[in-house]
Amino acid sequence: MTIGYESEHHQFRDSVRSFVRERIVPHHEQWENDSCLDPALFTEAGKRGLLGFSVPEAYGGPGVEDFRYNAIVVDEVNRAGAAAAGIAFSLQNDVVLPYLTDMTTPDQKARWLPGTVTGETILGIAMTEPGTGSDLTGIRTTAVRDGDHYVVNGSKTFISNGQNGTLFVVAVRTSADKHKGLSLLIVESDTPGFSRGRNLEKIGLHAQDTSELTFTDMRVPVANLLGEEGQGFYQLVHNLPQERLSLSVGAVSAAEGVLVQTLEYVKERSAFGQPIAGFQNTRFVLAELATELDLARTYLDDCIRQHVRGELTPARAARLKWWTTELQVRVADRCLQLHGGYGYMREYAVARAFVDARIQTIYGGTTEIMKTIVAKDLGI
């Protein structure tokens, strides 16, 4: 069975593109300078129906289990060069929301899901700790049962939506067992003992708030436990293919956007008495990148179709993630080179695309981790 984009998807894409043009592009430079998105962006996106697709109607959502809508949002935002906003929407819809729709009780759904649709609840996930990186078994944040509460102590770092976030999925250690000792708690940001650290200064994605979080004798109700104790490792691993698929959507669309912008630039910019586009090297570079992006888009669309059918495997998601994100970095680098010194100036979109791309091969699982997953799938 072939699953493509249908008329309702194209209509939705037009709506998203209009929202990006009106509400994101004119303000993105200011958000870059502020090192944080305007939280109102989430509520405005909620009003336009860009959030919480998979939330059931009983909890205020459309109840649409169709990742193509998710992909369209990430696609259009990243294509416009607003990668920080793209990551924020990806995190909200694709990375964190599945924990709340798929792993919660009816009471928990009633508490948390409505706000994710309206944008009043901004989601984050707190896994990474100082010194742990991709190693989930190294998590040291503890949650000790005390009656009807867990007392949580520890710290997290590199947490996206760290400043704006109001609800976090937090990975904690409830026992010493490396795998069965991990559990997930849902933590509201107004919980006593919850504190945000500094907004970290990154080389790229300046408009995406990334923070340290600290938990000091933070009392979290047992009612906020996701599933059962000891299921955390398996819960986290379960959602990784969709997270990596979403990152790949952003990688390909951002790279396509940079290529289009560079094509315009080389046609307008002249050197040695002719447009840069007239040089053989320019033509060869752009021909190569266009070909690679066509291949990447075809592979990406096939993986989206598989995911919609429930057939996307962790290994295929890993293949897609490492290849498309490395391609994004390569496209940004070679397009910047064609801009010469202007490509190094922040006022040029290609400069932002270059620094924004670099993190893509790191978060969501490094390229090296992705290749390890693929190698294991090959039986080696």
SVG drawing of the C-alpha trace seen along z (x, -y; Angstrom):
<svg xmlns="http://www.w3.org/2000/svg" viewBox="-15 -42 53 53">
<polyline fill="none" stroke="black" stroke-width="0.4" points="0.0,0.0 1.4,-3.4 0.7,-6.3 1.3,-9.8 0.0,-13.2 -3.7,-13.8 -5.7,-16.9 -6.3,-17.6 -2.5,-17.4 -1.9,-19.9 -4.5,-22.3 -2.9,-21.9 0.5,-22.6 -0.8,-25.9 -2.1,-26.9 1.2,-26.0 3.2,-27.9 1.0,-31.0 1.5,-30.8 5.3,-30.5 5.4,-33.5 3.2,-35.7 4.2,-34.7 7.6,-33.1 9.8,-34.6 9.3,-38.3 10.2,-37.6 12.9,-34.9 15.8,-37.3 14.5,-39.0 14.1,-35.6 17.7,-34.8 18.9,-37.9 16.7,-37.1 18.1,-33.5 14.5,-32.3 11.3,-31.9 8.3,-33.9 6.1,-31.5 3.1,-33.1 4.2,-31.3 2.9,-28.1 -0.6,-29.4 -0.8,-31.0 0.2,-27.7 -2.5,-26.0 -5.1,-28.3 -4.1,-27.5 -4.3,-23.8 -0.6,-23.0 -0.3,-21.2 -1.4,-17.9 -2.6,-16.0 -2.6,-12.7 -4.5,-13.9 -8.0,-12.2 -11.1,-14.4 -12.1,-13.6 -9.1,-15.7 -9.5,-18.6 -7.4,-17.3 -8.3,-16.2 -7.5,-12.6 -5.5,-12.3 -2.9,-9.4 -1.2,-10.5 2.5,-11.5 2.2,-13.3 0.7,-16.3 3.5,-16.4 6.0,-16.2 4.4,-19.0 4.8,-21.4 8.5,-20.5 9.1,-20.6 7.7,-24.1 9.2,-25.7 12.7,-24.4 12.5,-25.1 12.0,-28.8 15.3,-28.8 13.7,-28.9 15.3,-25.8 14.9,-26.8 11.1,-27.0 11.2,-23.8 12.9,-22.0 10.4,-23.4 7.4,-22.1 9.2,-18.8 9.8,-18.4 6.2,-19.3 4.4,-17.1 6.8,-14.3 9.1,-13.7 7.3,-14.4 3.6,-14.2 3.7,-10.4 4.6,-9.7 1.4,-11.5 -0.9,-10.0 0.4,-6.5 1.6,-5.8 -0.7,-7.7 -3.9,-6.8 -7.2,-8.5 -6.8,-10.7 -3.3,-11.7 -4.6,-12.4 -7.3,-14.7 -4.7,-16.6 -2.1,-17.2 -3.3,-16.7 -5.7,-19.6 -2.9,-22.2 -0.6,-20.5 -3.2,-21.2 -3.8,-24.8 -0.1,-25.5 -0.6,-26.6 1.5,-23.6 5.0,-23.7 6.7,-20.3 10.2,-19.2 12.1,-16.0 14.9,-15.7 17.2,-12.8 20.7,-14.0 22.8,-14.6 26.3,-16.1 28.7,-13.4 26.1,-10.9 25.4,-11.9 23.7,-9.1 24.2,-6.6 20.8,-6.3 22.2,-3.7 24.4,-6.4 21.5,-8.5 22.1,-9.4 19.0,-11.6 17.3,-9.7 13.6,-9.4 13.1,-7.9 9.5,-6.8 8.2,-8.6 4.5,-7.8 2.4,-9.2 5.4,-11.1 8.8,-10.6 11.6,-12.8 13.7,-13.7 17.3,-15.0 19.7,-15.5 20.4,-17.7 19.9,-17.6 21.6,-19.5 21.1,-20.5 17.3,-20.5 15.5,-22.0 12.6,-24.2 14.3,-24.5 13.3,-28.1 9.8,-28.1 8.8,-24.5 6.0,-24.0 5.8,-20.2 8.7,-17.8 9.1,-14.1 12.0,-13.4 14.1,-10.2 15.0,-9.2 16.6,-6.3 14.3,-4.4 16.6,-1.5 20.3,-0.6 19.5,1.8 21.0,0.2 18.0,0.9 15.1,1.8 16.0,-0.9 14.9,-3.8 11.5,-5.3 9.8,-8.4 8.0,-11.1 5.9,-13.9 7.1,-17.1 5.3,-20.5 7.7,-23.4 6.0,-25.1 6.8,-22.1 8.8,-23.2 12.4,-22.2 12.4,-22.5 14.8,-25.2 16.0,-26.3 19.7,-27.1 21.1,-29.5 20.0,-29.6 23.0,-27.9 25.0,-29.8 25.2,-27.6 27.0,-28.2 23.7,-27.7 19.9,-27.5 20.2,-30.7 16.4,-31.1 15.9,-27.7 16.2,-27.9 18.4,-25.2 19.0,-24.9 20.2,-23.1 17.5,-21.9 18.1,-21.1 15.9,-19.1 16.4,-19.7 14.3,-17.5 11.5,-18.0 8.4,-16.1 6.6,-14.6 3.2,-12.8 3.3,-9.1 0.3,-9.9 2.8,-11.5 4.6,-8.2 4.4,-7.3 3.4,-3.6 5.2,-1.5 8.5,-1.8 11.4,-0.3 9.8,-0.8 11.7,-4.1 14.5,-2.6 12.0,-0.7 9.6,-3.7 12.4,-6.0 13.7,-3.6 10.2,-2.9 9.7,-6.5 13.2,-7.0 12.4,-6.0 9.7,-8.8 12.1,-11.3 14.8,-10.4 12.3,-10.6 11.2,-14.0 14.9,-15.2 15.4,-13.8 12.4,-15.8 14.0,-18.9 17.4,-18.1 16.2,-17.5 13.9,-20.5 16.5,-22.8 19.0,-21.7 16.6,-22.1 15.9,-25.6 19.6,-26.5 20.0,-25.1 17.2,-27.2 18.6,-30.3 22.1,-29.6 20.8,-29.1 19.3,-32.6 22.6,-34.0 24.9,-32.5 22.7,-33.8 22.7,-37.4 26.3,-37.6 29.1,-38.2 32.8,-37.7 35.5,-38.1 32.9,-39.6 30.2,-36.9 27.6,-35.4 29.1,-32.9 26.5,-30.4 28.5,-30.4 31.6,-28.8 31.9,-25.1 32.7,-24.4 29.5,-26.2 27.4,-24.1 29.0,-20.9 28.7,-21.5 25.0,-22.5 24.2,-19.6 25.8,-17.2 23.9,-18.6 20.6,-18.7 21.0,-15.1 21.8,-14.0 18.8,-15.9 16.5,-14.3 17.8,-10.9 17.4,-11.9 13.8,-13.2 12.8,-9.9 14.3,-7.9 12.7,-10.2 9.2,-10.0 9.5,-6.2 10.3,-6.1 7.4,-8.4 5.1,-6.0 6.5,-3.1 5.9,-5.0 2.3,-5.8 1.8,-2.0 3.6,-1.2 6.5,0.5 9.4,-1.9 12.2,0.1 14.7,-1.4 17.5,-0.4 15.9,-2.1 15.3,-5.2 18.9,-5.2 20.1,-4.9 17.9,-7.8 18.9,-10.0 22.6,-9.7 22.6,-10.0 20.2,-13.0 21.8,-15.0 25.3,-14.5 24.0,-15.6 22.4,-18.7 25.8,-19.7 27.5,-19.0 25.0,-21.1 25.3,-24.0 29.1,-23.9 29.3,-23.8 26.6,-26.4 28.4,-28.7 31.6,-28.2 29.8,-29.5 28.9,-32.7 32.6,-33.4 33.1,-35.9 29.5,-36.9 28.6,-33.4 30.5,-34.1 28.3,-37.1 25.4,-36.5 23.1,-38.6 23.1,-35.9 20.8,-33.0 23.4,-30.5 25.6,-31.5 22.7,-30.6 22.0,-27.4 25.6,-26.4 25.7,-26.7 22.2,-25.4 23.0,-22.2 25.9,-21.1 23.9,-19.9 21.8,-17.6 24.5,-14.9 24.7,-15.0 21.3,-15.1 18.7,-12.4 21.6,-10.0 25.0,-10.8 26.0,-9.6 28.3,-7.1 25.5,-5.7 23.3,-5.5 26.0,-3.6 26.3,-1.2 22.6,-0.5 22.8,0.1 25.8,2.4 24.0,4.4 21.1,4.8 23.6,6.2 24.6,8.8 28.0,7.4"/>
</svg>
